[in-house]
Amino acid sequence: AGFRDNFIGPYIDAFAHTQLMLPWTAAWFDGKSPQPIYQWAAEHGVGIRRDGICSRWSKDASETAPAYGHAPVVLEYAADWRDTVKAGDDSPEELMRYVKAGRPSYVQFHSEFYRAQPDFCRMLANKMGYHFVLTQAKLPRTIKPGAAFPLELTWLNDGVAPIYEPCKVAMALLDADGKVISRQWLDGSHPTAWLPDTPVTETFQLQFDAAPTGSRLAIGLFRHDGDADPTYRLGIAGRTAGGWYVL
């Protein structure tokens, strides 16, 4: 309780708008389980940083489990690359084992590892945190102005963690130059609840009062209502210069 009230709590109060990360260690707890404190911190938005991956200091980074679904996880190596290779902990399979157990939003990359395994590292870069893929969209071929139409979207989070920042989905009509004619929020869509490897299908009824001939329907993910352009990228093709994805 003292560690919680005298150390973590004051930081939460002082940095209410900053993402805090708490290093994982059992050394501060005099032999008692640290899990309740880390669980409490995670439930108050504090992430966990696990140093010592791919080494004898950590079994598989599962110590970060209290943060999953609450706040981001960061993984960092225990040693420089030469010592990691010497210990035999330098394989992609070993790092992936930690990624699957720790479900991080950020992983330290050694530059030597990237040069040796560029394809694996590029794949892993997409796996970090969330990676939203719109796998299917069902909608009419034509949209009539002022007439409601059905829309069904199926999403897959192909990453290893949820998104931990605010996220809202909007549909827009774009003209031939990609400029927004009209925009509507999909209030029934909740990207923060899209968990890894769990397809989510959402259905809506939409209506655009103005739908000029040749306009295109597009989708975008935003952090703030007031942003002019979408914030987040998706794992699909069709992105416009303004950040929308044309359906």
C-alpha positions in Angstrom: 0.0 0.0 0.0 2.9 2.4 0.8 4.4 1.8 -2.7 1.1 2.4 -4.3 0.1 5.5 -2.3 3.5 7.1 -2.0 5.0 6.3 -5.4 2.6 5.3 -8.1 -0.4 7.3 -7.0 1.4 10.7 -6.9 2.8 10.1 -10.4 -0.7 9.3 -11.7 -2.0 12.5 -10.1 0.8 14.7 -11.4 0.9 13.3 -15.0 -2.8 12.8 -15.7 -2.4 13.3 -19.4 0.8 11.4 -19.9 1.2 7.7 -20.6 3.1 6.3 -17.6 5.1 3.1 -17.8 6.1 1.2 -14.6 9.2 -1.1 -14.8 8.5 -4.6 -13.7 10.5 -6.0 -10.8 9.9 -8.1 -7.8 12.8 -6.6 -5.8 10.7 -3.8 -4.3 8.2 -6.1 -2.6 10.2 -8.0 0.1 9.2 -11.4 -1.2 5.5 -10.6 -1.5 3.7 -10.9 -4.9 4.0 -7.7 -6.9 1.0 -8.7 -9.1 -1.7 -6.8 -7.0 0.2 -3.5 -7.3 0.8 -3.9 -11.0 -2.9 -4.8 -11.5 -4.0 -1.7 -9.6 -1.6 0.5 -11.6 -2.7 -1.0 -14.9 -6.4 -0.4 -14.0 -5.4 3.2 -13.5 -3.9 3.5 -17.0 -0.2 2.8 -16.1 1.6 0.5 -18.6 4.3 -2.1 -17.8 7.8 -2.1 -19.1 9.5 -5.5 -19.0 13.3 -5.3 -19.2 15.3 -8.4 -19.6 13.5 -10.3 -22.4 15.3 -13.1 -24.2 17.5 -13.8 -21.2 17.6 -15.7 -17.9 15.9 -12.8 -16.2 12.5 -13.4 -17.8 10.7 -16.6 -18.7 8.5 -15.2 -21.4 7.4 -11.7 -20.5 4.1 -13.0 -19.1 4.7 -10.8 -16.1 3.1 -8.0 -18.1 -0.3 -9.7 -18.1 -1.9 -7.2 -15.6 -1.6 -4.5 -18.2 -3.3 -6.3 -21.1 -6.6 -4.6 -21.9 -5.8 -1.6 -19.7 -2.5 0.0 -20.8 0.4 -0.6 -23.2 3.3 -3.0 -22.6 6.9 -2.3 -23.6 9.6 -5.0 -23.9 13.3 -4.4 -23.9 16.3 -6.6 -24.2 18.5 -7.5 -21.2 21.9 -7.0 -22.9 23.6 -5.7 -26.0 23.3 -7.7 -29.2 26.7 -9.4 -28.8 25.9 -10.8 -25.4 22.4 -11.8 -26.6 24.0 -13.8 -29.4 26.5 -15.3 -27.1 23.8 -16.6 -24.8 21.9 -18.1 -27.7 18.8 -15.8 -27.3 19.0 -14.1 -30.7 16.5 -16.2 -32.8 13.3 -14.8 -34.2 11.5 -17.7 -32.6 12.7 -16.7 -29.2 11.6 -13.1 -29.6 8.2 -14.2 -31.0 7.7 -16.3 -27.9 8.0 -13.2 -25.7 5.8 -11.2 -28.0 3.0 -13.7 -27.9 3.2 -13.9 -24.1 3.8 -10.2 -23.3 1.5 -8.8 -26.0 3.5 -5.5 -26.3 2.7 -2.3 -28.1 6.5 -1.6 -28.4 9.5 -3.8 -28.6 13.1 -2.7 -28.7 14.9 -3.7 -31.9 18.6 -4.2 -32.1 19.9 -2.8 -35.4 22.0 -5.9 -35.8 18.9 -8.1 -35.5 17.1 -6.0 -38.1 20.0 -6.3 -40.6 20.0 -10.1 -40.0 16.2 -10.6 -40.1 14.6 -7.7 -42.1 11.6 -9.7 -43.3 10.8 -10.9 -39.8 11.3 -7.5 -38.3 8.9 -5.9 -40.8 6.3 -8.5 -40.0 6.8 -8.0 -36.3 6.4 -4.2 -36.7 2.8 -4.8 -37.9 2.2 -7.2 -35.1 3.1 -4.7 -32.4 0.1 -3.3 -30.6 -3.0 -3.2 -32.8 -3.1 -3.8 -36.5 -6.7 -3.2 -37.8 -7.7 -4.9 -41.1 -11.1 -4.3 -42.7 -11.7 -7.8 -44.1 -15.1 -7.3 -45.5 -17.6 -4.5 -46.3 -21.1 -5.2 -47.5 -23.1 -2.2 -48.9 -25.3 -1.4 -51.9 -23.7 -0.7 -55.3 -25.4 2.7 -55.4 -26.4 5.2 -52.7 -29.4 7.5 -53.2 -29.4 10.9 -51.6 -31.7 11.1 -48.6 -32.3 7.3 -48.6 -31.0 5.0 -45.8 -28.8 2.1 -46.8 -27.4 -0.9 -44.8 -23.7 -1.2 -44.1 -21.9 -4.2 -42.6 -18.2 -4.1 -41.7 -16.1 -7.0 -40.5 -12.8 -6.1 -38.7 -9.8 -8.2 -37.6 -7.2 -7.0 -35.2 -4.1 -8.8 -36.6 -1.9 -7.3 -33.9 -1.1 -8.7 -30.4 -2.9 -6.0 -28.3 -5.9 -3.7 -28.3 -5.6 0.0 -29.2 -5.1 2.0 -26.0 -5.8 5.5 -27.4 -9.3 6.8 -28.1 -10.5 5.7 -31.5 -13.7 6.5 -33.5 -14.8 5.3 -36.9 -16.3 7.6 -39.5 -17.7 7.2 -43.0 -17.4 9.9 -45.6 -18.4 10.7 -49.1 -15.4 11.8 -51.2 -15.4 13.7 -54.5 -13.2 12.7 -57.4 -10.3 14.7 -55.9 -10.6 13.0 -52.5 -12.1 15.9 -50.7 -14.8 15.2 -48.1 -18.4 16.0 -49.2 -20.0 14.7 -46.1 -18.9 12.8 -42.9 -20.8 10.6 -40.4 -19.6 9.0 -37.2 -20.4 5.3 -36.7 -21.4 5.7 -33.0 -22.0 1.9 -32.6 -18.4 1.1 -33.5 -15.9 0.6 -30.7 -12.4 -0.1 -31.9 -11.0 -0.2 -28.3 -12.9 -3.4 -27.9 -11.5 -5.1 -31.0 -9.2 -7.8 -29.5 -6.5 -9.6 -31.3 -7.5 -12.6 -33.6 -11.2 -12.0 -32.9 -13.2 -10.9 -36.0 -15.9 -8.3 -35.2 -18.9 -7.6 -37.5 -20.8 -4.4 -37.0 -24.0 -3.3 -38.9 -25.3 0.2 -39.5 -28.0 2.2 -41.3 -26.5 5.3 -42.9 -28.0 8.1 -44.9 -26.3 10.9 -46.8 -28.5 13.8 -47.9 -26.1 14.8 -50.6 -24.5 12.1 -52.7 -23.3 13.6 -56.1 -22.8 11.2 -59.0 -19.3 9.8 -58.9 -18.7 10.3 -55.2 -17.0 7.5 -53.3 -17.7 6.0 -49.9 -14.7 5.9 -47.6 -13.8 5.0 -44.0 -11.4 6.5 -41.5 -10.4 6.0 -37.9 -10.0 9.1 -35.7 -8.5 10.0 -32.3 -10.4 13.2 -31.9 -13.8 14.4 -33.2 -12.3 17.7 -34.3 -9.6 16.2 -36.5 -10.0 17.0 -40.2 -8.3 13.8 -41.4 -8.2 10.2 -40.0 -5.5 9.5 -37.4 -4.9 5.8 -37.8 -3.7 3.7 -40.7 -5.3 0.4 -41.6 -3.8 -2.8 -42.9 -5.5 -2.5 -46.3 -4.9 -0.8 -49.6 -6.9 2.2 -51.0 -5.6 5.0 -48.7 -6.1 8.5 -50.1 -3.7 11.4 -49.5 -6.1 12.6 -46.8 -5.9 9.3 -44.9 -9.3 7.8 -45.9 -9.8 4.3 -47.3 -12.1 4.1 -50.3 -14.6 1.2 -50.2 
